[in-house]
């Protein structure tokens, strides 16, 4: 009997271990995914429950919906994250471009707002980020809501968000529970209400709008008084759309009823609706960087409101700057807008080297400037009061410089200009070389044909060439694939598989990164992904550098 009990105990332990193993495998195979991200229309939580950033400005609020405990957030997070039931409130300063989401059981993900038509967050705005877990264990409970409506020109809103329809049918999935809906159309009485979605079956609504009843002019004074009191005692809905001069919708514009605290926000189509107590109302439309506008709305009429953008100064719109140094020598810099890219050997590289792997996602959160050209002999001479080079052509890229020499040059340059020039980080260098937001995913910087963009051993006659004599890349930057290789600020380190935010290279070591091909090496070194490294005192005829400048 003891033997049987012993065997049963062993079997139960083995079974328990097997179940736990299956569960572990299941969890590890799952990943976090973004279901949706956008402005939470008519949600004023960011204003009502505001939080200040370090510049004493109201933050944006990102409401992250996910049914998991222990979720952590990284990025420009201001203060403690608020953990509500099924939802996290993450406050972030204006201008934030991404949010990193982490959980002990799942790989981290970076949510880049530009991927969801939101370049960056705005102050006082509330955003909604819905996350799910692949594999079904933690997937959110949703159900299908179908609304059939007449006339077919009507607009359907569910939870204050427009649901696109076709031929009088709008269909979408929503979380289980209560949801509000509004159906409206010019010339018709709007209809609104609540619908409860159940897990057991989809829900269907049939909405037929009635044409507006016109007030009879022959009504008695008593009826008019009664009708007027009835109108004044009920909320009246006003609808409108905000567009630019080209008729394109403006997303996230604020609609304020004058003389009240009544607000609304335009949705992804530029539409809005606002409640009031009278048949007419005056509103002010506000949008950052655009001229505000006052409009009188009439119940039953959908007003299209056109805003005009404030004119920007020339210095604000230019994507390049020219900085005078001395003796008529200037530095030409190209603006690179912040963004996300895949760093390392991407799919264009058929036989990658180990030093180019793994390809990994990198987010650069700040705009910056990078040299349009490699530092020339002329610029070096005027800053260093020196003419040491194997060839003193003014427009040739400066060579025979170590990483230490670059730091000395930059220190003197900054004293002359009063600015803070530096070497680019390796991530900044590669992002600019790939063309930034204008990237066309070329193999070389600016082309798939190396002869268009680079001086290398196959066409250079074994010598440097004046900068800017080959084709520029998508951003207007020259010679990032050849002529001379270029020092970066980073210490050398092997790539990691994790997503990176503003990476600065290794935290230890003595070797610094070199990027870009040169006139002495073969065509493979001209690939955008290729990396080299050397001690900080290393000098060579094929090594130069390029400047960077924070905005």
C-alpha positions in Angstrom: 0.0 0.0 0.0 2.8 2.4 0.9 4.4 1.5 -2.4 1.2 2.4 -4.3 0.9 5.7 -2.4 4.6 6.5 -3.2 4.0 5.8 -7.0 0.8 7.9 -7.0 2.7 10.7 -5.3 5.4 10.6 -7.9 2.8 10.6 -10.7 1.0 13.6 -9.2 4.3 15.5 -8.9 5.2 14.7 -12.5 1.8 15.7 -13.7 2.0 19.0 -11.8 5.4 19.7 -13.2 4.2 18.9 -16.7 1.2 21.3 -16.3 3.5 24.1 -15.0 5.9 23.4 -17.9 3.1 23.7 -20.4 1.9 26.9 -18.8 5.4 28.4 -18.8 5.9 27.5 -22.5 2.5 29.0 -23.3 3.3 32.2 -21.4 6.8 32.6 -22.9 5.4 32.1 -26.4 3.0 35.0 -26.0 3.7 38.7 -26.8 2.2 42.0 -26.1 0.5 43.7 -29.1 -0.9 47.1 -29.8 -4.6 46.8 -30.6 -5.2 50.5 -31.1 -3.9 53.9 -30.2 -5.5 57.3 -30.7 -7.0 60.4 -29.1 -9.8 59.7 -26.6 -12.5 61.8 -28.1 -14.3 64.1 -25.6 -12.3 62.6 -22.7 -11.1 65.6 -20.6 -9.3 63.6 -17.9 -5.9 65.2 -18.9 -7.4 68.6 -18.1 -9.6 67.7 -15.1 -7.1 65.5 -13.4 -4.0 67.3 -14.7 -0.4 66.8 -13.8 2.5 69.2 -14.4 5.8 68.4 -16.2 9.2 69.9 -15.3 8.4 73.0 -17.4 5.2 73.5 -15.4 3.0 72.6 -18.3 0.1 70.2 -18.2 1.0 66.7 -19.3 -0.7 64.5 -21.9 -2.4 61.5 -20.4 -2.1 58.0 -22.0 -4.7 55.6 -20.7 -3.3 52.1 -21.3 -6.0 49.4 -21.3 -4.7 45.8 -20.5 -5.9 43.2 -18.1 -2.5 42.5 -16.5 -1.0 43.4 -13.2 2.7 44.4 -12.8 2.9 46.3 -16.1 5.8 48.8 -16.1 6.3 51.8 -18.4 9.5 53.6 -19.5 10.0 56.8 -21.5 9.2 60.4 -20.6 6.9 59.3 -17.7 6.0 62.0 -15.3 5.4 60.9 -11.7 3.8 57.6 -10.6 1.7 55.6 -13.0 -2.0 55.3 -11.7 -3.2 51.7 -11.7 -6.9 51.5 -12.2 -9.0 48.4 -12.8 -8.0 47.1 -16.2 -6.3 50.4 -17.0 -3.1 52.3 -16.3 -2.9 56.1 -16.5 0.5 57.3 -17.7 1.3 61.0 -17.7 3.8 62.2 -20.3 5.1 65.7 -21.2 4.1 67.4 -24.4 6.2 66.3 -27.4 6.7 62.7 -26.2 7.0 60.3 -29.2 7.1 56.8 -27.7 6.3 54.6 -24.7 8.0 51.4 -23.7 5.8 48.8 -22.1 7.3 46.0 -19.9 6.0 42.9 -18.1 7.9 40.1 -16.3 6.2 37.4 -18.4 6.4 39.0 -21.9 9.0 40.6 -24.1 8.9 44.5 -23.9 7.5 46.5 -26.7 8.1 50.1 -27.8 5.0 52.0 -28.9 6.0 54.7 -31.4 3.2 57.2 -31.7 4.1 58.1 -35.3 3.1 54.6 -36.4 -0.5 55.5 -35.4 -0.7 58.9 -37.1 0.3 60.7 -33.9 3.7 62.4 -34.4 3.9 63.4 -30.8 1.7 63.9 -27.8 0.1 67.3 -27.0 -0.5 69.0 -23.7 -4.0 68.6 -22.1 -4.9 65.7 -24.5 -6.1 62.3 -23.4 -5.0 59.3 -25.5 -6.1 55.7 -25.4 -3.7 52.8 -25.9 -5.3 49.3 -26.1 -2.9 46.3 -25.6 -3.6 42.6 -26.0 -1.6 39.4 -25.4 -1.2 37.0 -28.3 -2.3 33.4 -27.7 -5.6 33.9 -26.1 -4.8 33.5 -22.3 -4.9 37.2 -21.6 -6.8 38.4 -24.7 -9.5 41.0 -24.0 -13.2 40.0 -24.2 -14.8 41.7 -27.2 -18.0 41.4 -29.1 -19.3 42.6 -32.5 -21.7 45.5 -32.6 -23.6 46.1 -35.8 -25.7 49.2 -36.3 -28.0 49.4 -39.4 -29.1 53.0 -40.0 -31.3 55.1 -42.3 -30.6 57.4 -44.1 -27.3 55.8 -45.3 -25.6 59.3 -45.2 -25.8 59.3 -41.4 -22.8 59.4 -39.1 -22.4 56.8 -36.3 -20.5 57.4 -33.1 -19.8 54.8 -30.5 -18.2 55.9 -27.3 -17.7 59.3 -29.0 -15.6 57.7 -31.8 -16.8 57.6 -35.4 -17.5 54.1 -36.8 -17.1 54.0 -40.6 -20.1 52.5 -42.3 -21.1 51.4 -45.8 -24.6 51.3 -47.3 -26.2 52.0 -44.0 -24.3 49.4 -42.0 -21.6 50.1 -39.4 -19.8 47.2 -37.7 -16.9 47.1 -35.2 -15.7 45.1 -32.2 -15.8 46.5 -28.7 -15.1 45.3 -25.2 -17.9 43.5 -23.3 -20.0 45.9 -21.4 -22.0 49.2 -21.8 -21.3 51.5 -24.7 -22.9 54.8 -25.8 -24.0 55.5 -29.4 -25.1 58.5 -31.4 -26.5 58.5 -35.0 -27.0 61.8 -36.7 -27.5 63.4 -40.1 -28.2 66.9 -41.5 -31.9 67.5 -41.7 -32.8 64.6 -39.3 -33.4 64.3 -35.6 -30.4 62.6 -34.0 -30.8 59.4 -31.9 -28.6 58.3 -29.0 -28.6 55.7 -26.4 -26.8 52.9 -24.6 -26.1 49.3 -25.7 -24.8 46.4 -23.6 -22.5 43.9 -25.3 -22.6 40.4 -24.0 -20.0 37.6 -24.5 -22.7 35.1 -25.5 -23.8 36.8 -28.9 -23.2 39.8 -31.1 -25.5 42.8 -30.8 -27.5 44.4 -33.6 -29.3 47.8 -33.6 -31.7 49.2 -36.2 -31.8 53.0 -36.2 -34.2 55.0 -38.4 -33.8 58.8 -38.1 -36.9 61.0 -38.4 -36.8 64.2 -40.4 -36.7 67.4 -38.3 -40.2 68.8 -37.5 -40.4 72.5 -38.4 -42.0 74.9 -35.9 -45.5 76.0 -37.0 -45.7 79.7 -37.4 -49.4 79.7 -36.4 -48.8 78.1 -33.0 -50.4 79.9 -30.1 -48.3 82.0 -27.7 -48.9 79.3 -25.0 -47.6 76.5 -27.2 -44.6 78.6 -28.2 -43.8 79.2 -24.5 -44.2 75.6 -23.7 -42.0 74.4 -26.6 -39.3 77.0 -25.7 -39.3 75.9 -22.1 -39.0 72.3 -23.2 -36.0 73.1 -25.5 -34.3 75.1 -22.8 -34.7 72.3 -20.3 -33.1 69.6 -22.5 -29.6 69.3 -23.9 -29.4 70.1 -27.6 -26.7 68.4 -29.7 -24.6 70.4 -32.1 -22.4 68.7 -34.7 -19.5 70.0 -36.8 -16.3 69.3 -38.6 -13.0 71.1 -38.4 -10.7 71.1 -41.5 -7.7 72.9 -43.0 -7.7 75.1 -46.1 -7.4 71.9 -48.2 -10.4 70.3 -46.6 -8.3 67.8 -44.7 -9.6 67.0 -41.2 -7.9 68.5 -38.1 -7.5 65.9 -35.4 -7.5 66.9 -31.7 -8.8 70.5 -32.1 -10.5 71.8 -28.9 -14.1 73.0 -29.2 -15.2 75.3 -26.3 -18.7 76.7 -25.7 -18.2 80.4 -24.9 -18.9 81.4 -21.3 -19.0 77.8 -20.0 -16.6 75.0 -19.2 -18.2 72.8 -21.9 -15.5 71.3 -24.1 -15.2 68.7 -26.9 -12.3 67.3 -29.0 -12.4 66.5 -32.8 -12.0 62.9 -33.7 -9.9 61.2 -36.4 -12.2 62.5 -39.1 -12.3 66.1 -37.7 -15.8 65.6 -36.4 -17.2 66.8 -33.0 -20.4 67.1 -31.2 -21.2 69.2 -28.2 -24.3 69.5 -25.9 -25.9 72.9 -25.0 -29.1 74.2 -23.5 -30.3 76.4 -26.3 -31.0 76.0 -30.1 -28.0 78.2 -31.0 -24.5 78.3 -29.4 -21.3 80.2 -30.0 -18.1 78.2 -29.8 -14.3 78.9 -30.1 -12.2 76.4 -32.0 -8.6 76.1 -30.7 -5.6 74.2 -32.2 -2.0 74.7 -31.2 -0.1 76.6 -33.9 -3.3 77.6 -35.8 -5.5 80.7 -35.7 -8.5 80.3 -33.3 -12.0 80.9 -34.7 -15.4 81.8 -33.2 -18.4 80.2 -34.8 -22.1 80.2 -34.1 -23.7 76.8 -34.4 -27.4 76.0 -35.0 -29.1 72.8 -33.9 -29.6 70.4 -36.7 -27.0 71.9 -39.0 -23.6 70.4 -39.3 -21.1 73.3 -39.6 -17.8 72.8 -41.5 -15.2 75.1 -39.8 -11.9 75.9 -41.6 -8.8 76.8 -39.6 -5.8 78.6 -40.9 -2.3 77.7 -39.8 -0.1 80.4 -38.3 2.8 81.3 -40.7 6.1 80.0 -39.4 9.3 81.9 -39.6 11.7 80.8 -42.2 14.2 79.6 -39.5 11.5 77.3 -38.1 10.8 75.6 -41.5 14.3 75.2 -42.8 15.8 71.7 -42.8 19.3 73.0 -43.0 21.4 75.7 -41.3 24.7 77.4 -42.2 26.9 78.3 -39.2 29.7 80.9 -39.7 33.0 80.0 -38.2 35.6 82.5 -39.3 37.5 83.7 -42.4 34.5 83.1 -44.5 34.3 79.4 -43.6 30.8 78.0 -42.7 29.5 74.7 -41.5 26.5 73.3 -43.3 24.2 71.2 -41.1 21.1 69.1 -42.1 18.2 68.7 -39.7 17.3 65.1 -38.8 13.8 64.7 -37.3 13.4 62.2 -34.4 12.1 58.8 -35.3 12.3 55.0 -35.2 14.4 52.7 -37.4 15.9 49.2 -37.6 19.6 49.4 -36.9 22.1 46.8 -38.1 21.9 44.3 -41.0 18.3 44.6 -42.3 16.8 42.3 -44.9 18.6 44.2 -47.7 21.9 42.6 -46.5 22.0 39.1 -47.8 25.1 37.8 -46.0 25.5 39.9 -42.8 28.7 39.9 -40.7 28.4 39.1 -37.0 29.3 42.7 -36.0 26.2 43.9 -37.9 23.8 41.6 -36.0 21.2 41.5 -34.6 19.1 44.1 -36.3 17.2 45.9 -33.6 14.7 48.7 -33.3 16.1 52.1 -32.2 14.1 55.2 -31.2 15.7 58.6 -31.3 13.5 60.9 -29.3 15.0 64.3 -30.2 15.6 66.1 -33.4 19.3 66.9 -34.2 21.6 68.3 -36.9 24.4 66.5 -38.7 27.1 67.7 -41.0 26.0 68.0 -44.7 29.6 67.2 -45.5 32.5 65.5 -43.8 34.8 68.0 -42.0 37.0 69.5 -44.7 40.6 70.4 -44.7 39.6 74.1 -44.9 37.4 73.9 -41.8 40.1 72.0 -39.9 42.8 74.6 -40.8 40.7 77.6 -39.8 39.8 76.1 -36.4 43.2 74.5 -35.6 45.5 77.1 -37.3 47.1 74.1 -38.9 47.9 72.7 -42.4 49.0 69.2 -41.6 47.7 66.8 -44.2 48.9 64.5 -47.0 47.0 66.7 -49.4 45.9 70.3 -48.6 43.0 70.6 -51.0 40.5 72.8 -49.1 37.4 70.7 -50.1 39.0 67.4 -49.4 37.7 65.6 -46.2 40.2 66.0 -43.3 42.0 62.7 -42.7 44.7 61.3 -40.4 42.6 62.3 -37.3 42.2 60.2 -34.2 39.1 60.2 -32.0 41.1 62.2 -29.5 42.0 64.8 -32.3 38.3 65.2 -33.0 37.6 66.0 -29.4 40.3 68.7 -29.4 39.0 70.2 -32.6 35.4 70.2 -31.3 36.5 72.0 -28.1 38.1 74.8 -30.1 35.2 75.0 -32.5 32.7 75.4 -29.6 34.8 78.2 -28.2 34.7 80.0 -31.5 31.0 79.5 -32.3 29.6 79.4 -28.7 27.7 76.3 -29.7 28.0 72.6 -28.5 29.1 70.6 -31.5 30.0 67.0 -31.0 30.5 63.7 -32.8 27.3 61.9 -33.7 26.3 58.8 -31.8 26.5 55.6 -33.8 22.7 55.4 -33.9 22.4 59.1 -35.0 25.0 58.4 -37.7 23.2 55.3 -39.1 19.7 56.9 -38.9 20.9 59.9 -40.9 22.7 57.7 -43.3 19.6 55.7 -43.9 17.7 58.9 -44.7 15.8 59.4 -41.5 12.0 59.6 -42.0 12.6 59.9 -45.8 14.4 56.6 -46.0 13.8 54.5 -49.1 15.6 51.5 -47.6 18.6 51.6 -49.9 21.6 49.3 -49.4 24.0 52.3 -49.6 23.4 55.8 -48.2 21.2 57.4 -50.9 21.1 54.6 -53.6 21.3 50.9 -54.4 24.0 51.7 -56.9 27.2 52.4 -55.0 28.7 54.4 -57.9 26.0 57.0 -57.5 26.9 57.8 -53.9 30.3 56.7 -52.7 34.1 56.9 -53.4 35.6 53.4 -52.7 38.5 51.3 -54.1 36.6 50.6 -57.3 36.3 54.2 -58.5 38.5 56.4 -56.3 42.0 55.9 -57.9 43.1 55.3 -54.3 42.7 58.9 -53.2 40.2 61.2 -51.4 37.9 63.4 -53.5 36.3 66.8 -52.7 33.2 66.4 -50.5 29.8 66.6 -52.1 30.8 65.4 -55.6 28.6 62.3 -55.4 24.9 62.1 -55.1 23.3 63.1 -51.7 21.1 60.8 -49.7 17.4 61.3 -49.0 18.1 64.0 -46.5 20.6 65.9 -48.6 23.7 64.5 -46.8 26.8 63.6 -48.8 29.6 60.9 -48.6 28.2 58.8 -45.8 29.0 55.6 -47.8 32.6 56.5 -48.9 35.5 59.0 -49.2 36.7 58.7 -45.6 35.3 56.6 -42.7 34.0 58.6 -39.8 34.4 58.6 -36.1 31.3 58.3 -33.8 31.1 59.3 -30.1 30.3 55.8 -28.9 32.6 53.2 -27.3 32.4 50.0 -29.3 30.0 47.2 -28.2 28.3 44.2 -29.7 24.6 44.9 -30.6 21.9 43.5 -28.3 18.5 42.2 -29.4 16.5 44.5 -27.2 14.9 47.7 -28.5 16.9 50.7 -27.7 16.1 54.4 -26.9 18.8 57.0 -27.6 21.6 54.4 -27.3 25.0 55.7 -26.4 27.1 52.5 -27.1 29.0 50.5 -24.6 29.6 51.8 -21.0 33.1 50.2 -20.9 36.1 49.8 -23.2 38.8 51.8 -25.0 37.8 51.4 -28.7 35.5 53.8 -30.5 33.1 53.2 -33.4 34.0 54.1 -37.0 31.2 54.1 -39.6 31.0 54.5 -43.4 33.1 53.2 -46.2 36.2 55.0 -47.6 38.3 55.4 -50.8 40.7 52.6 -49.8 38.3 49.8 -48.9 36.1 47.6 -51.1 32.4 47.9 -51.8 31.2 45.7 -48.9 32.4 48.3 -46.4 30.1 50.9 -48.0 27.0 49.1 -46.8 24.8 51.2 -44.4 25.1 48.5 -41.8 28.9 48.0 -41.7 30.8 48.8 -38.5 34.4 49.2 -37.5 36.2 50.2 -34.4 39.7 51.4 -33.3 41.6 52.8 -30.3 41.0 56.5 -29.6 44.5 57.4 -30.7 44.3 55.5 -34.0 45.0 57.6 -37.2 44.8 56.6 -40.8 44.7 58.2 -44.3 41.2 56.9 -44.8 39.7 58.1 -41.5 38.0 61.5 -40.9 34.8 62.7 -39.2 31.5 64.5 -39.4 29.9 66.9 -36.9 26.6 66.7 -35.0 24.7 69.4 -33.1 21.7 69.0 -30.8 18.7 71.1 -31.7 
